[in-house]
Amino acid sequence: MYKPAQLHWLSGLFGSWQTLRTVHFITVPTVILFTVAHSLLALKVGSIRLVKSMFL
């Protein structure tokens, strides 16, 4: 993450640049792990048919 040029007010909401970076580096892996786990559980429960039904 580079220091913001356009959305500088966003880092102001978090108090400081370092706090924003910490929140970012904690939440991104959490969301990725949740997505992977959720997808694997969907495959386990309903096979590929359930996954196809979500997108059709």
Biopython code that builds the backbone (N, CA, C, O; Angstrom):
import numpy as np
from Bio.PDB.StructureBuilder import StructureBuilder

atoms = [
    (1, "MET", "N", (0.843, -1.182, 0.000)),
    (1, "MET", "CA", (0.000, 0.000, 0.000)),
    (1, "MET", "C", (0.885, 1.241, 0.000)),
    (1, "MET", "O", (1.797, 1.379, 0.815)),
    (2, "TYR", "N", (0.598, 2.114, -0.914)),
    (2, "TYR", "CA", (1.305, 3.376, -0.966)),
    (2, "TYR", "C", (0.459, 4.443, -0.277)),
    (2, "TYR", "O", (-0.752, 4.289, -0.121)),
    (3, "LYS", "N", (1.099, 5.497, 0.122)),
    (3, "LYS", "CA", (0.346, 6.576, 0.757)),
    (3, "LYS", "C", (-0.661, 7.139, -0.241)),
    (3, "LYS", "O", (-0.343, 7.301, -1.419)),
    (4, "PRO", "N", (-1.868, 7.435, 0.222)),
    (4, "PRO", "CA", (-2.928, 7.833, -0.700)),
    (4, "PRO", "C", (-2.714, 9.224, -1.284)),
    (4, "PRO", "O", (-2.286, 10.149, -0.593)),
    (5, "ALA", "N", (-3.018, 9.348, -2.556)),
    (5, "ALA", "CA", (-2.971, 10.650, -3.203)),
    (5, "ALA", "C", (-4.382, 11.200, -3.368)),
    (5, "ALA", "O", (-4.603, 12.405, -3.245)),
    (6, "GLN", "N", (-5.340, 10.311, -3.647)),
    (6, "GLN", "CA", (-6.703, 10.757, -3.892)),
    (6, "GLN", "C", (-7.609, 10.578, -2.683)),
    (6, "GLN", "O", (-8.445, 11.439, -2.407)),
    (7, "LEU", "N", (-7.458, 9.484, -1.963)),
    (7, "LEU", "CA", (-8.360, 9.187, -0.848)),
    (7, "LEU", "C", (-7.662, 9.402, 0.504)),
    (7, "LEU", "O", (-7.732, 8.548, 1.388)),
    (8, "HIS", "N", (-7.008, 10.518, 0.647)),
    (8, "HIS", "CA", (-6.280, 10.808, 1.882)),
    (8, "HIS", "C", (-7.199, 10.874, 3.090)),
    (8, "HIS", "O", (-6.763, 10.626, 4.214)),
    (9, "TRP", "N", (-8.473, 11.207, 2.872)),
    (9, "TRP", "CA", (-9.428, 11.283, 3.972)),
    (9, "TRP", "C", (-9.706, 9.903, 4.564)),
    (9, "TRP", "O", (-10.097, 9.791, 5.726)),
    (10, "LEU", "N", (-9.502, 8.840, 3.757)),
    (10, "LEU", "CA", (-9.736, 7.488, 4.242)),
    (10, "LEU", "C", (-8.738, 7.106, 5.327)),
    (10, "LEU", "O", (-9.115, 6.487, 6.322)),
    (11, "SER", "N", (-7.491, 7.460, 5.150)),
    (11, "SER", "CA", (-6.518, 7.175, 6.206)),
    (11, "SER", "C", (-6.787, 8.042, 7.434)),
    (11, "SER", "O", (-6.437, 7.661, 8.551)),
    (12, "GLY", "N", (-7.395, 9.186, 7.235)),
    (12, "GLY", "CA", (-7.774, 10.021, 8.371)),
    (12, "GLY", "C", (-8.856, 9.391, 9.230)),
    (12, "GLY", "O", (-8.908, 9.629, 10.437)),
    (13, "LEU", "N", (-9.723, 8.587, 8.617)),
    (13, "LEU", "CA", (-10.767, 7.897, 9.377)),
    (13, "LEU", "C", (-10.181, 6.877, 10.351)),
    (13, "LEU", "O", (-10.765, 6.604, 11.400)),
    (14, "PHE", "N", (-9.033, 6.321, 10.000)),
    (14, "PHE", "CA", (-8.399, 5.309, 10.840)),
    (14, "PHE", "C", (-7.418, 5.910, 11.835)),
    (14, "PHE", "O", (-6.852, 5.186, 12.655)),
    (15, "GLY", "N", (-7.211, 7.181, 11.781)),
    (15, "GLY", "CA", (-6.335, 7.843, 12.732)),
    (15, "GLY", "C", (-4.948, 8.093, 12.197)),
    (15, "GLY", "O", (-4.452, 9.217, 12.263)),
    (16, "SER", "N", (-4.317, 7.074, 11.671)),
    (16, "SER", "CA", (-2.967, 7.255, 11.129)),
    (16, "SER", "C", (-2.751, 6.283, 9.969)),
    (16, "SER", "O", (-3.524, 5.348, 9.764)),
    (17, "TRP", "N", (-1.703, 6.529, 9.238)),
    (17, "TRP", "CA", (-1.378, 5.690, 8.094)),
    (17, "TRP", "C", (-1.026, 4.276, 8.537)),
    (17, "TRP", "O", (-1.416, 3.304, 7.891)),
    (18, "GLN", "N", (-0.284, 4.161, 9.646)),
    (18, "GLN", "CA", (0.123, 2.837, 10.138)),
    (18, "GLN", "C", (-1.076, 2.014, 10.596)),
    (18, "GLN", "O", (-1.101, 0.802, 10.386)),
    (19, "THR", "N", (-2.063, 2.644, 11.212)),
    (19, "THR", "CA", (-3.267, 1.930, 11.632)),
    (19, "THR", "C", (-4.022, 1.408, 10.412)),
    (19, "THR", "O", (-4.499, 0.273, 10.419)),
    (20, "LEU", "N", (-4.132, 2.210, 9.387)),
    (20, "LEU", "CA", (-4.796, 1.785, 8.152)),
    (20, "LEU", "C", (-4.072, 0.602, 7.533)),
    (20, "LEU", "O", (-4.718, -0.341, 7.077)),
    (21, "ARG", "N", (-2.758, 0.630, 7.506)),
    (21, "ARG", "CA", (-1.980, -0.488, 6.958)),
    (21, "ARG", "C", (-2.194, -1.747, 7.775)),
    (21, "ARG", "O", (-2.337, -2.831, 7.208)),
    (22, "THR", "N", (-2.218, -1.630, 9.090)),
    (22, "THR", "CA", (-2.416, -2.787, 9.952)),
    (22, "THR", "C", (-3.785, -3.408, 9.724)),
    (22, "THR", "O", (-3.904, -4.628, 9.611)),
    (23, "VAL", "N", (-4.817, -2.577, 9.657)),
    (23, "VAL", "CA", (-6.168, -3.072, 9.408)),
    (23, "VAL", "C", (-6.232, -3.747, 8.039)),
    (23, "VAL", "O", (-6.853, -4.800, 7.894)),
    (24, "HIS", "N", (-5.608, -3.158, 7.059)),
    (24, "HIS", "CA", (-5.602, -3.723, 5.701)),
    (24, "HIS", "C", (-4.940, -5.098, 5.683)),
    (24, "HIS", "O", (-5.486, -6.039, 5.109)),
    (25, "PHE", "N", (-3.772, -5.222, 6.305)),
    (25, "PHE", "CA", (-3.030, -6.470, 6.254)),
    (25, "PHE", "C", (-3.615, -7.549, 7.156)),
    (25, "PHE", "O", (-3.215, -8.709, 7.058)),
    (26, "ILE", "N", (-4.543, -7.197, 8.023)),
    (26, "ILE", "CA", (-5.260, -8.198, 8.815)),
    (26, "ILE", "C", (-6.527, -8.634, 8.098)),
    (26, "ILE", "O", (-6.842, -9.824, 8.064)),
    (27, "THR", "N", (-7.254, -7.689, 7.527)),
    (27, "THR", "CA", (-8.553, -8.023, 6.932)),
    (27, "THR", "C", (-8.453, -8.721, 5.574)),
    (27, "THR", "O", (-9.279, -9.583, 5.276)),
    (28, "VAL", "N", (-7.487, -8.382, 4.764)),
    (28, "VAL", "CA", (-7.390, -9.000, 3.435)),
    (28, "VAL", "C", (-7.152, -10.509, 3.533)),
    (28, "VAL", "O", (-7.872, -11.264, 2.879)),
    (29, "PRO", "N", (-6.179, -10.987, 4.317)),
    (29, "PRO", "CA", (-6.033, -12.443, 4.435)),
    (29, "PRO", "C", (-7.242, -13.113, 5.076)),
    (29, "PRO", "O", (-7.564, -14.252, 4.739)),
    (30, "THR", "N", (-7.913, -12.428, 5.991)),
    (30, "THR", "CA", (-9.106, -12.983, 6.619)),
    (30, "THR", "C", (-10.208, -13.196, 5.588)),
    (30, "THR", "O", (-10.854, -14.244, 5.580)),
    (31, "VAL", "N", (-10.425, -12.229, 4.734)),
    (31, "VAL", "CA", (-11.451, -12.348, 3.697)),
    (31, "VAL", "C", (-11.083, -13.454, 2.706)),
    (31, "VAL", "O", (-11.954, -14.205, 2.267)),
    (32, "ILE", "N", (-9.819, -13.560, 2.355)),
    (32, "ILE", "CA", (-9.390, -14.602, 1.426)),
    (32, "ILE", "C", (-9.584, -15.989, 2.042)),
    (32, "ILE", "O", (-10.078, -16.898, 1.374)),
    (33, "LEU", "N", (-9.200, -16.156, 3.307)),
    (33, "LEU", "CA", (-9.391, -17.444, 3.973)),
    (33, "LEU", "C", (-10.863, -17.802, 4.093)),
    (33, "LEU", "O", (-11.237, -18.960, 3.906)),
    (34, "PHE", "N", (-11.701, -16.823, 4.401)),
    (34, "PHE", "CA", (-13.139, -17.067, 4.490)),
    (34, "PHE", "C", (-13.686, -17.520, 3.141)),
    (34, "PHE", "O", (-14.484, -18.456, 3.080)),
    (35, "THR", "N", (-13.269, -16.875, 2.072)),
    (35, "THR", "CA", (-13.743, -17.214, 0.739)),
    (35, "THR", "C", (-13.329, -18.629, 0.344)),
    (35, "THR", "O", (-14.131, -19.389, -0.198)),
    (36, "VAL", "N", (-12.090, -18.973, 0.616)),
    (36, "VAL", "CA", (-11.610, -20.312, 0.281)),
    (36, "VAL", "C", (-12.356, -21.366, 1.101)),
    (36, "VAL", "O", (-12.804, -22.374, 0.555)),
    (37, "ALA", "N", (-12.488, -21.138, 2.401)),
    (37, "ALA", "CA", (-13.187, -22.103, 3.256)),
    (37, "ALA", "C", (-14.647, -22.244, 2.839)),
    (37, "ALA", "O", (-15.175, -23.356, 2.791)),
    (38, "HIS", "N", (-15.293, -21.141, 2.541)),
    (38, "HIS", "CA", (-16.692, -21.160, 2.137)),
    (38, "HIS", "C", (-16.858, -21.928, 0.819)),
    (38, "HIS", "O", (-17.800, -22.705, 0.667)),
    (39, "SER", "N", (-15.960, -21.712, -0.113)),
    (39, "SER", "CA", (-16.024, -22.413, -1.388)),
    (39, "SER", "C", (-15.803, -23.917, -1.214)),
    (39, "SER", "O", (-16.497, -24.722, -1.834)),
    (40, "LEU", "N", (-14.848, -24.292, -0.381)),
    (40, "LEU", "CA", (-14.598, -25.717, -0.136)),
    (40, "LEU", "C", (-15.786, -26.382, 0.539)),
    (40, "LEU", "O", (-16.116, -27.523, 0.215)),
    (41, "LEU", "N", (-16.436, -25.694, 1.470)),
    (41, "LEU", "CA", (-17.616, -26.256, 2.115)),
    (41, "LEU", "C", (-18.772, -26.398, 1.120)),
    (41, "LEU", "O", (-19.519, -27.374, 1.180)),
    (42, "ALA", "N", (-18.924, -25.447, 0.219)),
    (42, "ALA", "CA", (-19.972, -25.547, -0.796)),
    (42, "ALA", "C", (-19.709, -26.736, -1.713)),
    (42, "ALA", "O", (-20.641, -27.444, -2.093)),
    (43, "LEU", "N", (-18.455, -26.957, -2.069)),
    (43, "LEU", "CA", (-18.119, -28.110, -2.898)),
    (43, "LEU", "C", (-18.367, -29.416, -2.146)),
    (43, "LEU", "O", (-18.824, -30.396, -2.734)),
    (44, "LYS", "N", (-18.071, -29.429, -0.861)),
    (44, "LYS", "CA", (-18.257, -30.640, -0.070)),
    (44, "LYS", "C", (-19.741, -30.995, 0.077)),
    (44, "LYS", "O", (-20.111, -32.166, -0.014)),
    (45, "VAL", "N", (-20.574, -30.006, 0.301)),
    (45, "VAL", "CA", (-21.985, -30.246, 0.555)),
    (45, "VAL", "C", (-22.750, -30.542, -0.732)),
    (45, "VAL", "O", (-23.525, -31.497, -0.785)),
    (46, "GLY", "N", (-22.539, -29.741, -1.757)),
    (46, "GLY", "CA", (-23.384, -29.864, -2.937)),
    (46, "GLY", "C", (-22.672, -30.203, -4.215)),
    (46, "GLY", "O", (-23.281, -30.176, -5.284)),
    (47, "SER", "N", (-21.408, -30.520, -4.137)),
    (47, "SER", "CA", (-20.629, -30.859, -5.313)),
    (47, "SER", "C", (-20.596, -29.667, -6.274)),
    (47, "SER", "O", (-20.913, -28.538, -5.896)),
    (48, "ILE", "N", (-20.219, -29.932, -7.480)),
    (48, "ILE", "CA", (-20.073, -28.860, -8.465)),
    (48, "ILE", "C", (-21.429, -28.315, -8.897)),
    (48, "ILE", "O", (-21.517, -27.180, -9.366)),
    (49, "ARG", "N", (-22.498, -29.116, -8.744)),
    (49, "ARG", "CA", (-23.846, -28.654, -9.122)),
    (49, "ARG", "C", (-24.268, -27.448, -8.291)),
    (49, "ARG", "O", (-24.882, -26.517, -8.814)),
    (50, "LEU", "N", (-23.941, -27.460, -6.994)),
    (50, "LEU", "CA", (-24.303, -26.333, -6.137)),
    (50, "LEU", "C", (-23.547, -25.075, -6.570)),
    (50, "LEU", "O", (-24.122, -23.987, -6.610)),
    (51, "VAL", "N", (-22.304, -25.218, -6.883)),
    (51, "VAL", "CA", (-21.499, -24.068, -7.317)),
    (51, "VAL", "C", (-22.037, -23.524, -8.639)),
    (51, "VAL", "O", (-22.124, -22.308, -8.810)),
    (52, "LYS", "N", (-22.396, -24.390, -9.565)),
    (52, "LYS", "CA", (-22.953, -23.939, -10.842)),
    (52, "LYS", "C", (-24.288, -23.225, -10.635)),
    (52, "LYS", "O", (-24.581, -22.245, -11.320)),
    (53, "SER", "N", (-25.092, -23.710, -9.699)),
    (53, "SER", "CA", (-26.404, -23.093, -9.469)),
    (53, "SER", "C", (-26.282, -21.689, -8.885)),
    (53, "SER", "O", (-27.202, -20.883, -9.024)),
    (54, "MET", "N", (-25.172, -21.389, -8.240)),
    (54, "MET", "CA", (-24.982, -20.045, -7.682)),
    (54, "MET", "C", (-24.759, -19.013, -8.787)),
    (54, "MET", "O", (-25.077, -17.837, -8.609)),
    (55, "PHE", "N", (-24.226, -19.438, -9.903)),
    (55, "PHE", "CA", (-23.858, -18.499, -10.962)),
    (55, "PHE", "C", (-24.794, -18.521, -12.160)),
    (55, "PHE", "O", (-24.639, -17.710, -13.073)),
    (56, "LEU", "N", (-25.747, -19.417, -12.177)),
    (56, "LEU", "CA", (-26.671, -19.492, -13.310)),
    (56, "LEU", "C", (-28.041, -19.016, -12.941)),
    (56, "LEU", "O", (-28.940, -19.013, -13.781)),
]
sb = StructureBuilder()
sb.init_structure("model")
sb.init_model(0)
sb.init_chain("A")
sb.init_seg("    ")
for serial, (resi, resn, name, xyz) in enumerate(atoms, 1):
    if name == "N":
        sb.init_residue(resn, " ", resi, " ")
    sb.init_atom(name, np.array(xyz, "f"), 0.0, 1.0, " ", f" {name:<3s}", serial, name[0])
structure = sb.get_structure()
